[in-house]
């Protein structure tokens, strides 16, 4: 993930331009979130991160070491925003997304293989064919009605 992408995510989420030189609290907190994410997700030095906003390395270091940790105590809403940003798909590194997708694919492949081997007994085939004819948007209603019919038939 690039610093530009991180900047867009933070600015979009907080609705603020973090390159502004103001020391207003909301802006300082937004920059702290930006610096923390850049520090965690890029291999840039403090000076290189600071250069993205025309600030020096000391500002970045102060934000990461002092401002960001204060969120836990004094500003949990900004910590929640930070967690929301880092959990977006755009923030997750491509390698991690690939590993997650590989695991999902493996699970789906296993389920598919199990379902492929399922054999329907001949006495149930006519019921399965009837169920296949139900329109997809009506499946929930059909499920409720079939469940009610099964319960009713069990009572007789």
KAQUIVEN-V774811 format. One record per residue. N is the residue number from 1. RES is the residue in one small letter. OMEGA is omega in radians with two decimals (* if undefined). Layout:
BEGIN
((N RES OMEGA) (N RES OMEGA))
END
This chain:
BEGIN
((1 x -3.11) (2 x 3.12) (3 x 3.11) (4 x 3.12) (5 x 3.12) (6 x 3.14) (7 x 3.13) (8 x 3.13) (9 x -3.11) (10 x -3.12) (11 x 3.13) (12 x -3.08) (13 x -3.08) (14 x 3.14) (15 x -3.11) (16 x 3.08) (17 x -3.03) (18 x 3.10) (19 x 3.07) (20 x -3.06) (21 x -3.08) (22 x 3.07) (23 x 3.09) (24 x -3.04) (25 x -3.10) (26 x 3.14) (27 x 3.10) (28 x 3.13) (29 x 3.12) (30 x 3.10) (31 x 3.11) (32 x 3.09) (33 x 3.12) (34 x -3.12) (35 x -3.14) (36 x 3.13) (37 x 3.11) (38 x -3.14) (39 x -3.10) (40 x -2.94) (41 x 3.08) (42 x 3.11) (43 x -3.10) (44 x 3.06) (45 x 3.10) (46 x -3.14) (47 x 3.14) (48 x 3.08) (49 x 3.11) (50 x -3.14) (51 x 3.13) (52 x 3.11) (53 x -3.10) (54 x 3.08) (55 x -3.12) (56 x -3.06) (57 x -3.12) (58 x 3.10) (59 x 3.12) (60 x -3.13) (61 x 3.12) (62 x -3.13) (63 x -3.09) (64 x -3.06) (65 x -3.03) (66 x -3.07) (67 x -3.08) (68 x 3.13) (69 x 3.13) (70 x 3.12) (71 x -3.10) (72 x -3.08) (73 x -2.93) (74 x -3.06) (75 x -3.09) (76 x 3.13) (77 x 3.09) (78 x 3.05) (79 x 3.09) (80 x 3.09) (81 x 3.09) (82 x -3.14) (83 x 3.11) (84 x -3.12) (85 x -3.09) (86 x 3.12) (87 x 3.09) (88 x -3.11) (89 x -3.11) (90 x -3.07) (91 x -3.10) (92 x -3.13) (93 x -3.07) (94 x -3.13) (95 x 3.14) (96 x 3.10) (97 x 3.12) (98 x 3.13) (99 x 3.11) (100 x 3.13) (101 x 3.10) (102 x 3.11) (103 x 3.11) (104 x 3.13) (105 x -3.14) (106 x 3.11) (107 x 3.13) (108 x 3.13) (109 x 3.11) (110 x 3.12) (111 x 3.14) (112 x -3.14) (113 x 3.11) (114 x -3.13) (115 x -3.13) (116 x -3.10) (117 x -3.12) (118 x 3.11) (119 x 3.13) (120 x 3.11) (121 x -3.06) (122 x -3.13) (123 x -3.14) (124 x -3.05) (125 x -3.13) (126 x 3.09) (127 x 3.13) (128 x 3.12) (129 x 3.10) (130 x -3.13) (131 x 3.12) (132 x -3.12) (133 x -3.13) (134 x 3.09) (135 x -3.05) (136 x -3.12) (137 x 3.14) (138 x -3.06) (139 x -3.12) (140 x 3.13) (141 x 3.14) (142 x 3.14) (143 x 3.12) (144 x -3.10) (145 x 3.12) (146 x 3.09) (147 x 3.12) (148 x 3.13) (149 x 3.13) (150 x 3.11) (151 x -3.14) (152 x -3.13) (153 x 3.11) (154 x -3.10) (155 x -3.14) (156 x *))
END
